[in-house]
Amino acid sequence: MISISNVENLSPQTLHQVMKEMKSMAQHPLEGIKIQINDADVTDIQALIEGPVDTPYSGGIFRVKLVLGKDFPRSPPKAFFTTKIFHPNVANNGEICVDTLKQDWKPHLGIKHILLTIKCLLIVPNAESALNGEAGKLLLESYDDYSQRAKMMTEIHAQMAKSIETKDDGGLSFKKHAIDKKLEDKKKEKLIKERKRMLRRL
């Protein structure tokens, strides 16, 4: 996804409020959410969200991007998953459909509220407003099949356990791990290829 700066279109007051909220979340992380600040472009809002436990997304790390329009905060931002995910409320291009970003939007709702809402969407998907019709249908008709498909997508695209570790405070800390055994790499590569083949057959 191409990142387009919107700094010039937003008022100084709005930019100040966005930066203030971003820094607050960086200093006091939300549980399972790590904000990523771009000092060169405050409108480039990205975060990493841990897949909630007891969901098909558990064990995955999902990157989310918010796009602020020129009318923000009067108009809601658009939100996208840049990590591939199988979810009823996420379109093929990653766009997220949730009422908070549509008819339920209020100007006083901030970045924190949006990210928490997106995380909740991973826990409680809404098949009635599905952007991914296949995922919505599976969720309604066969949860086990839906869960299996979502888990496979998570394992292929969102698992970063080699480089990301969950802190006790709910934040995320990055660690680089060198893998010494080539055999382990080959086994994992083979497993991913097998899962991709299974996805194509579904």
Secondary structure, DSSP 8 states (H G I E B T S, - for coil): ------GGGS-HHHHHHHHHHHHHHHHS--TTEEEE--TT-TTEEEEEEE--TTSTTTT-EEEEEEE--TTTTTS--EEEE-S----TTB-TT-BB--GGGTTT--TT--HHHHHHHHHHHHHS--GGG-SSHHHHHHHHH-HHHHHHHHHHHHHHHT--TTTEEE-TTS-EEE-------HHHHHHHHHHHHHHHHHHHH-
